[in-house]
């Protein structure tokens, strides 16, 4: 956002207008425009102006002093005396809710013609068809406006099935088809759902708009958090909708298989499945789809941080873990001893806010009795250091019943803010980590009259946020069903993602939210490289992923405790779309090898060569679950970069394992083969029954133009 840009009434994200006379060292009068929408309660808007400025000045009193005018009737905004650096801070901390896509480097408004990003190279996903297997669609959402779209691609063979509150006109040139699978559903399920492609839960709409939603201005959460523009990652792509999930019934394997079968007929390019399941619909339905040229992207599951919980782990699909983005919603917690602490919330309701301190009560038990007793008129700190710990929703319900004035909840996943929506309009609810909770407990124990004040949340982006991190809930490997296949494959934004739900926009978290990010990137890559196989596309995503955060530090995985992320947390790392478009080398897989793998999973030891097939399946990762003495693994790479190139291997050996690569240098020449193979030998340094240790194998080109890294996981056994 350009500080010197003109004020545009078409935008509803925060815009700072620099006066002509502004000087870097002195205060000048800045106009801060926050949207053209009128508000029924102008006091709420004025409070949000103060909260935004508090980020700059550090205190509400200083923020109030800086404001010269506050605009709240025709539009939202204010004029304030600021220095240039304060205006820049203000601009950087007030941004739009398509944050996850900008965070990934896919800037919709990038004007760089010399180095266009993947989004521009793919023409915004123009005419790529993405199938969404989920809870259906809310077609009236602005995210699915088809204004400016051309005719539906001629290769599309799908249909628009009608039903309850879903008509032929519900499909358009954006939602080009919709099917629903309600056969065999009981009467109770029918009563709780729309018997049509219409989405009664919002999950499928959220996913679809994250993938391919058109640009929508003026959206946000609640009373002004994350206000701005929403869009999908491939905003010009077309959507085919397959409703397979139902309230009270889940997502039965039979319906998922039927949807995959129809998607093969309909002509989708990418199939996005934000659904769970250990193995049912992975085999054989997804394999048949892959053999027909359809990229399959699956959510990895929300059962983390426990190991061996990753689902959808067959090698021919892309399995996605969830990560955080560089946006948070910090909330100031002020104690009676003048100590200020910070948690996270989506508490925005200024009418619930008070300048007065409230009584504080500490609850250290999980029982309903302890969570509600003596809570009336007080703010409750719920902190249970040792298991069994209460669930967040359980704690909210009990404190609401007890008549509490608010809840401070200690949680190992401080980013789980959207589940605080149950507190909206009733009381402030804040998440804190165990360290902050312990400081509040210490204060509570040290005083006979403990009090606390909770301020409304604000939106902070970029430098103020450590990101990405693997979300605490994201399921972890190894796969108990396919231990020779390293899963998940990749991590992508899946925490507090704002997208369409019904006629509104809501924050949601889960690998269900991460999956559509990878689906959209896959669609963009497919548009740029239509001649690449599905395995090549997946390889490009995995081998170019980042293992460091925005500050160059190793990516962490939330949990109990938070730790450095390993391949069972995030596979190859965090997705980097712009690097994926030009990977240099890729790992391709022939269809017969997938078929052999599938047959081995069905018949096991009855077939010869199954163990070798699984070890040597040409995946962009290596997993050796049973290393006794030594194992030799074969991989083949294909050059998709410059015709003449030389690559040298860099090995990070797993602890306790010796690794050698032959050859250690590979070269490609004009007129020569585009593929070459190498052998990786793993040797146990000691004969022990151990756990998994991790490493990597990276091919770097001379001149460091390209760097392709694959993760390695090895477990030694006796």
MISE-192000 format. One line per field, with one value per residue (C-alpha): z, x, y; residue number from 1. Coordinates in pm, whole numbers. Example, Ala and Ser with C-alpha at 12.3 -4.5 7.8 and 13.67 -1.06 7.14 Angstrom:
2
up	780,714
east	1230,1367
north	-450,-106
num	1,2
//
This chain:
718
up	0,-106,163,-106,-304,-351,-117,-299,-198,-386,-126,216,349,562,348,483,290,322,325,80,365,557,701,823,1151,1249,1309,1019,981,821,702,771,566,702,475,331,521,760,1110,1331,1639,1565,1912,1803,1506,1719,1956,1665,1561,1910,1909,1576,1695,2024,1815,1712,2039,2287,2508,2460,2615,2359,2080,2193,2203,1845,1690,1539,1366,1375,1075,1157,975,599,621,881,943,1128,1098,1336,1400,1311,1206,881,1069,1274,955,805,1118,1098,733,787,1070,900,598,408,473,164,386,331,-43,-4,264,2,-240,-476,-479,-695,-767,-831,-1110,-1166,-1537,-1534,-1278,-1272,-999,-1047,-1033,-1332,-1528,-1482,-1586,-1244,-1312,-1618,-1715,-1493,-1351,-980,-820,-453,-264,56,214,-93,-191,-107,-463,-373,-204,-377,-397,-678,-894,-1260,-1393,-1674,-1730,-2077,-2183,-1981,-2116,-2389,-2225,-1922,-1914,-1571,-1473,-1235,-1021,-855,-524,-209,-252,-540,-895,-1247,-1203,-893,-1127,-1346,-1536,-1205,-1043,-1364,-1209,-883,-772,-444,-302,-61,-138,163,409,698,773,1059,829,564,821,922,571,240,12,-272,-342,-109,183,524,724,546,530,157,74,279,97,-251,-198,-67,-386,-652,-495,-700,-545,-290,-125,217,403,750,1074,1340,1422,1207,1246,924,713,342,26,6,-288,-381,-487,-845,-878,-1247,-1212,-1255,-982,-992,-664,-519,-197,-7,358,572,921,1133,878,806,470,393,177,-66,-139,-173,-418,-619,-637,-752,-1015,-1145,-1136,-1367,-1615,-1573,-1667,-1358,-1360,-983,-711,-363,-73,269,419,652,658,717,392,257,-39,-100,-256,-530,-621,-608,-797,-1090,-1091,-1092,-1377,-1568,-1517,-1219,-940,-598,-292,52,401,637,937,1259,1521,1603,1765,1828,1601,1359,1307,947,713,334,306,-26,-239,-547,-362,-206,169,339,691,831,920,1058,861,950,1101,1460,1680,1997,2300,2590,2937,3214,3570,3885,3959,3635,3451,3086,2911,2563,2444,2127,2066,1823,2094,1911,2076,2225,2407,2626,2695,3019,3141,3484,3610,3678,3956,3857,3964,3888,3807,3809,3765,3468,3639,3533,3894,3928,3592,3687,4065,4189,3827,3839,3750,3727,3459,3483,3421,3315,3340,3392,3361,3375,3192,3177,3040,2954,2595,2492,2396,2717,2921,2732,2793,3163,3225,3030,3244,3553,3456,3407,3271,3060,3008,2981,2858,2858,2541,2367,2038,2096,1737,1782,1785,1561,1825,2048,1831,2087,2316,2066,2212,2555,2707,2606,2569,2527,2454,2627,2637,2956,3036,3035,3229,3496,3536,3589,3844,4030,4046,4161,4442,4554,4605,4810,4560,4208,3919,3543,3238,2884,2589,2245,1993,1711,1383,1349,1038,901,1128,1452,1396,1403,1109,963,1232,1199,1369,1693,1560,1233,1213,1224,1058,1018,854,1033,710,473,681,369,235,412,501,511,189,244,483,379,552,755,1073,1105,734,645,360,256,471,356,275,517,585,877,1024,1016,1100,1001,743,560,514,419,153,-76,-73,-221,-457,-596,-630,-807,-1048,-1120,-1183,-1408,-1611,-1652,-1719,-1896,-2022,-1675,-1513,-1180,-1001,-1150,-1022,-675,-681,-771,-470,-222,-331,-335,4,278,612,763,866,755,987,863,1172,1151,1130,1455,1516,1786,2045,2405,2393,2074,1891,1568,1285,1127,811,999,1086,747,488,257,441,388,35,-177,-498,-687,-639,-739,-1088,-1169,-961,-1184,-1123,-1060,-949,-1184,-1120,-1384,-1362,-1342,-1022,-856,-966,-824,-494,-486,-555,-278,-26,-121,-143,66,77,-182,-450,-521,-502,-284,-35,-313,-492,-185,-112,-474,-565,-717,-461,-359,-15,140,434,564,848,909,875,1012,861,533,267,-85,-235,-599,-724,-1070,-1144,-1460,-1571,-1635,-1612,-1836,-2100,-1969,-1593,-1319,-973,-659,-369,-13,247,597,748,1010,1354,1397,1023,763,419,87,-259,-587,-803,-592,-903,-1195,-1522,-1815,-2161,-2480,-2678,-2383,-2165,-1950,-1673,-1455,-1157,-833,-544,-176,77,440,701,1069,1286,1577,1612,1828,1833,1783,1687,1368,1298,1016,749,390,48,-162,-522,-579,-923,-991,-934,-689,-945,-829,-504,-471,-124,-27,336,478,771,899,1183,1292,1417,1552
east	0,152,150,157,-128,-453,-741,-975,-1339,-1353,-1134,-1240,-901,-707,-553,-320,-308,20,-16,204,382,474,823,994,1103,790,424,186,-188,-268,-608,-671,-956,-1110,-1408,-1712,-1971,-2202,-2247,-2551,-2336,-2068,-1918,-1804,-1623,-1460,-1334,-1179,-998,-850,-753,-573,-374,-291,-73,136,156,151,-112,-475,-425,-159,-377,-669,-448,-331,-680,-789,-1110,-1304,-1526,-1811,-2133,-2066,-1762,-1518,-1186,-1000,-736,-441,-107,160,521,609,734,413,205,410,358,-14,-25,171,-57,-391,-430,-676,-814,-671,-365,-288,-240,-28,167,242,366,67,-13,-320,-217,152,249,599,606,969,919,551,459,287,-56,18,194,-112,-349,-516,-615,-821,-1052,-885,-1165,-1140,-1374,-1461,-1576,-1728,-2053,-2183,-2196,-2381,-2416,-2538,-2209,-2034,-1724,-1890,-1991,-1927,-1916,-1660,-1633,-1641,-1831,-1797,-1503,-1625,-1454,-1683,-1934,-2083,-2432,-2616,-2840,-3130,-3300,-3412,-3338,-3101,-3207,-3067,-2989,-2781,-2501,-2329,-2005,-1812,-1997,-2021,-2164,-2303,-2398,-2528,-2524,-2813,-2922,-2959,-2979,-3220,-3515,-3328,-3039,-3278,-3439,-3104,-2976,-3069,-3136,-2951,-2600,-2678,-2435,-2602,-2275,-2054,-1748,-1766,-1839,-1537,-1315,-1446,-1402,-1048,-963,-1126,-1329,-1360,-1237,-1485,-1426,-1536,-1540,-1407,-1478,-1708,-1665,-1365,-1100,-910,-1123,-1047,-1058,-1126,-1033,-929,-585,-697,-968,-1040,-1076,-1412,-1573,-1744,-1922,-1976,-2177,-2087,-2086,-2397,-2488,-2544,-2389,-2040,-1881,-1960,-1706,-1981,-2069,-1703,-1638,-1946,-1825,-1477,-1634,-1850,-1558,-1361,-1651,-1713,-1363,-1214,-843,-791,-998,-987,-1102,-1107,-1242,-1093,-1086,-808,-813,-1163,-1196,-822,-805,-899,-1111,-838,-593,-833,-877,-500,-458,-708,-492,-674,-457,-590,-530,-638,-650,-418,-652,-699,-588,-249,-16,-30,199,60,-263,-216,-487,-523,-168,-149,146,-44,-229,-93,-159,-161,-71,-194,21,-25,8,157,-163,-279,-541,-359,-562,-424,-475,-412,-365,-432,-58,-13,138,29,16,-98,-327,-530,-901,-1166,-1322,-1429,-1757,-1686,-2022,-1884,-1568,-1522,-1255,-1303,-1120,-1321,-1275,-1050,-1096,-854,-990,-748,-988,-1171,-1503,-1816,-1863,-1526,-1560,-1889,-1874,-1803,-1781,-2074,-1963,-1596,-1340,-1234,-879,-900,-551,-502,-128,-165,-410,-700,-752,-1091,-1184,-1217,-1583,-1660,-1492,-1682,-2016,-1954,-1839,-2135,-2373,-2195,-2262,-1897,-1790,-1515,-1280,-901,-817,-469,-422,-123,-264,-302,-420,-749,-935,-1231,-1362,-1406,-1699,-1934,-1848,-1954,-2196,-2181,-1835,-1471,-1282,-904,-648,-309,-10,99,367,118,-131,131,206,-164,-180,121,-54,-380,-198,-6,-302,-616,-822,-717,-865,-812,-919,-948,-923,-1076,-855,-672,-533,-156,23,372,665,475,391,618,510,459,419,257,-84,-118,-419,-253,-222,128,305,413,118,43,-107,173,491,710,537,640,328,208,363,344,217,2,-200,-481,-513,-767,-843,-1118,-1343,-1708,-1971,-2328,-2372,-2096,-1729,-1588,-1259,-1197,-898,-806,-622,-954,-849,-490,-600,-765,-448,-253,-541,-530,-150,-170,-425,-202,100,-110,-205,159,287,4,251,374,252,69,375,590,351,353,732,769,558,739,1101,1082,910,1066,1185,1253,1010,993,1282,1510,1455,1362,986,830,540,290,223,291,561,621,924,1119,909,1017,896,615,483,510,657,886,812,592,462,639,433,671,964,745,687,1059,1196,1490,1452,1143,1068,822,630,507,148,253,448,138,-60,207,197,-182,-170,87,-139,-422,-231,78,347,168,340,711,902,656,915,1145,853,762,1122,1197,869,1005,855,1003,1076,1238,1102,1285,1074,1288,1661,1854,2202,2186,1929,1982,1713,1688,1557,1536,1523,1414,1564,1293,1531,1815,1924,2281,2308,2514,2383,2571,2413,2407,2315,2186,2208,1953,2109,2259,2259,2535,2415,2598,2475,2614,2673,2708,2725,2481,2497,2266,2385,2223,2100,2149,1894,1669,1660,1926,1917,2110,2137,2111,2265,2154,2367,2279,2568,2450,2223,1942,1565,1512,1262,1261,1536,1525,1742,1730,1885,1924,2040,2191,2279,2612,2552,2269,2000,1798,1782,1557,1525,1351,1286,1424,1289,1466,1390,1648,1533,1695
north	0,332,600,864,714,899,822,584,556,227,57,-54,-144,103,377,646,973,1160,1539,1733,1909,1595,1586,1272,1429,1624,1555,1610,1574,1236,1119,750,605,282,225,396,194,378,234,219,274,539,486,140,291,562,293,103,424,449,80,112,413,240,6,309,502,215,381,471,815,908,768,988,1296,1240,1236,1568,1453,1127,1042,805,893,894,669,534,709,980,1252,1235,1402,1144,1123,945,639,622,640,358,147,216,112,-209,-319,-268,-492,-700,-1048,-1212,-1206,-1573,-1521,-1209,-1397,-1664,-1398,-1412,-1041,-980,-622,-690,-448,-588,-671,-780,-1055,-1152,-1396,-1731,-1568,-1348,-1622,-1844,-1565,-1589,-1951,-1859,-2148,-2411,-2626,-2712,-2965,-2910,-3219,-3083,-2959,-2776,-2411,-2088,-1958,-1608,-1518,-1228,-1448,-1645,-1350,-1440,-1085,-1063,-1438,-1587,-1900,-2221,-2428,-2664,-2964,-2940,-3226,-3166,-3062,-2832,-3051,-2877,-2940,-2763,-2388,-2462,-2389,-2393,-2025,-2105,-2212,-1954,-1905,-1929,-2219,-2417,-2730,-2868,-3219,-3361,-3711,-3761,-4113,-4339,-4048,-4091,-3864,-3693,-3605,-3471,-3240,-3091,-3026,-2872,-3167,-3000,-2863,-2570,-2550,-2554,-2560,-2307,-2530,-2601,-2237,-2129,-2380,-2290,-1917,-1971,-2159,-1945,-1666,-1347,-1022,-884,-548,-440,-771,-843,-1020,-881,-515,-437,-707,-789,-557,-526,-739,-1113,-1334,-1684,-1802,-1875,-1608,-1671,-2049,-2228,-2437,-2774,-2847,-3197,-3204,-3523,-3410,-3377,-3259,-3565,-3799,-3673,-3756,-4121,-4305,-4403,-4040,-3936,-4218,-4120,-3761,-3866,-4089,-3804,-3560,-3790,-3778,-3404,-3298,-3130,-3047,-3043,-3209,-3053,-3272,-3108,-3429,-3688,-4064,-4318,-4513,-4572,-4335,-4296,-4643,-4696,-4393,-4130,-4352,-4384,-4006,-3950,-4196,-3981,-3672,-3513,-3367,-3472,-3253,-3376,-3228,-3414,-3411,-3214,-3469,-3317,-3269,-3645,-3854,-4114,-3922,-3802,-3924,-3941,-4070,-4256,-4142,-4024,-3745,-3426,-3429,-3089,-2972,-2640,-2340,-1991,-1667,-1330,-1195,-1209,-1047,-939,-844,-643,-796,-542,-666,-470,-448,-246,-541,-565,-903,-1007,-1284,-1334,-1304,-1189,-973,-659,-558,-216,-219,-500,-306,-118,117,-39,-345,-661,-913,-1204,-1566,-1850,-2197,-2490,-2780,-2929,-2993,-2808,-2711,-2541,-2366,-2206,-2163,-1810,-1693,-1452,-1101,-1204,-1275,-1638,-1761,-2126,-2275,-2647,-2726,-3106,-3336,-3386,-3038,-2888,-2819,-2455,-2481,-2666,-2392,-2121,-2293,-2344,-1988,-1849,-2055,-1928,-1566,-1473,-1138,-1295,-1589,-1608,-1957,-2111,-2311,-2470,-2341,-1969,-1919,-2109,-1778,-1857,-2099,-1795,-1688,-1845,-1553,-1284,-1034,-1199,-1159,-1118,-1448,-1452,-1724,-1710,-1942,-2118,-1859,-1572,-1783,-1855,-1486,-1416,-1700,-1554,-1218,-1384,-1567,-1259,-1025,-1042,-844,-950,-754,-754,-555,-699,-460,-527,-706,-531,-666,-695,-821,-870,-788,-818,-1185,-1490,-1701,-1947,-2211,-2552,-2528,-2723,-2920,-3024,-3404,-3547,-3838,-4106,-4275,-4603,-4740,-4635,-4588,-4598,-4285,-3965,-3764,-3490,-3359,-2984,-2717,-2420,-2145,-2299,-2094,-1810,-1794,-1546,-1658,-1678,-1848,-1793,-1426,-1325,-1396,-1591,-1704,-2078,-2297,-2650,-2854,-2807,-2444,-2536,-2785,-2523,-2314,-2605,-2685,-2331,-2332,-2670,-2523,-2223,-2446,-2666,-2359,-2254,-2609,-2796,-3058,-3156,-3478,-3463,-3605,-3330,-3063,-3216,-3248,-2880,-2783,-3011,-2957,-2576,-2543,-2333,-2472,-2129,-1858,-1496,-1408,-1685,-1899,-2270,-2314,-2430,-2668,-2575,-2842,-2931,-2810,-2614,-2757,-2726,-2867,-3193,-3374,-3546,-3199,-3031,-3268,-3074,-2750,-2446,-2389,-2123,-2080,-1853,-2092,-2388,-2248,-2293,-2583,-2681,-3055,-3265,-3621,-3792,-4116,-4356,-4479,-4845,-4772,-4625,-4931,-5163,-4972,-5002,-5375,-5421,-5244,-5479,-5808,-5734,-6003,-6214,-6003,-5996,-5671,-5479,-5357,-5239,-5071,-4869,-4764,-4678,-4511,-4190,-3952,-3614,-3758,-4066,-4263,-4571,-4715,-5027,-4967,-5265,-5251,-5065,-4978,-4848,-4623,-4518,-4184,-4026,-3653,-3474,-3143,-2881,-2585,-2466,-2718,-2720,-2745,-2909,-2996,-3099,-3281,-3150,-3410,-3350,-3699,-3812,-3857,-4201,-4273,-4249,-4134,-4143,-4039,-4177,-3985,-3671,-3450,-3472,-3281,-3216,-3118,-2994,-3294,-3530,-3707,-3490,-3752,-3911,-4147,-4158,-4404,-4312,-4554,-4541,-4723,-4750,-4627,-4838,-5139,-5005,-5002,-4632,-4367,-4164,-3915,-3662,-3512,-3391,-3427,-3113,-3073,-2727,-2597,-2431,-2063,-2149,-2069,-2368,-2564,-2872,-3023,-3346,-3450,-3775,-3978,-4293,-4532,-4787,-5127,-5445
num	1,2,3,4,5,6,7,8,9,10,11,12,13,14,15,16,17,18,19,20,21,22,23,24,25,26,27,28,29,30,31,32,33,34,35,36,37,38,39,40,41,42,43,44,45,46,47,48,49,50,51,52,53,54,55,56,57,58,59,60,61,62,63,64,65,66,67,68,69,70,71,72,73,74,75,76,77,78,79,80,81,82,83,84,85,86,87,88,89,90,91,92,93,94,95,96,97,98,99,100,101,102,103,104,105,106,107,108,109,110,111,112,113,114,115,116,117,118,119,120,121,122,123,124,125,126,127,128,129,130,131,132,133,134,135,136,137,138,139,140,141,142,143,144,145,146,147,148,149,150,151,152,153,154,155,156,157,158,159,160,161,162,163,164,165,166,167,168,169,170,171,172,173,174,175,176,177,178,179,180,181,182,183,184,185,186,187,188,189,190,191,192,193,194,195,196,197,198,199,200,201,202,203,204,205,206,207,208,209,210,211,212,213,214,215,216,217,218,219,220,221,222,223,224,225,226,227,228,229,230,231,232,233,234,235,236,237,238,239,240,241,242,243,244,245,246,247,248,249,250,251,252,253,254,255,256,257,258,259,260,261,262,263,264,265,266,267,268,269,270,271,272,273,274,275,276,277,278,279,280,281,282,283,284,285,286,287,288,289,290,291,292,293,294,295,296,297,298,299,300,301,302,303,304,305,306,307,308,309,310,311,312,313,314,315,316,317,318,319,320,321,322,323,324,325,326,327,328,329,330,331,332,333,334,335,336,337,338,339,340,341,342,343,344,345,346,347,348,349,350,351,352,353,354,355,356,357,358,359,360,361,362,363,364,365,366,367,368,369,370,371,372,373,374,375,376,377,378,379,380,381,382,383,384,385,386,387,388,389,390,391,392,393,394,395,396,397,398,399,400,401,402,403,404,405,406,407,408,409,410,411,412,413,414,415,416,417,418,419,420,421,422,423,424,425,426,427,428,429,430,431,432,433,434,435,436,437,438,439,440,441,442,443,444,445,446,447,448,449,450,451,452,453,454,455,456,457,458,459,460,461,462,463,464,465,466,467,468,469,470,471,472,473,474,475,476,477,478,479,480,481,482,483,484,485,486,487,488,489,490,491,492,493,494,495,496,497,498,499,500,501,502,503,504,505,506,507,508,509,510,511,512,513,514,515,516,517,518,519,520,521,522,523,524,525,526,527,528,529,530,531,532,533,534,535,536,537,538,539,540,541,542,543,544,545,546,547,548,549,550,551,552,553,554,555,556,557,558,559,560,561,562,563,564,565,566,567,568,569,570,571,572,573,574,575,576,577,578,579,580,581,582,583,584,585,586,587,588,589,590,591,592,593,594,595,596,597,598,599,600,601,602,603,604,605,606,607,608,609,610,611,612,613,614,615,616,617,618,619,620,621,622,623,624,625,626,627,628,629,630,631,632,633,634,635,636,637,638,639,640,641,642,643,644,645,646,647,648,649,650,651,652,653,654,655,656,657,658,659,660,661,662,663,664,665,666,667,668,669,670,671,672,673,674,675,676,677,678,679,680,681,682,683,684,685,686,687,688,689,690,691,692,693,694,695,696,697,698,699,700,701,702,703,704,705,706,707,708,709,710,711,712,713,714,715,716,717,718
//
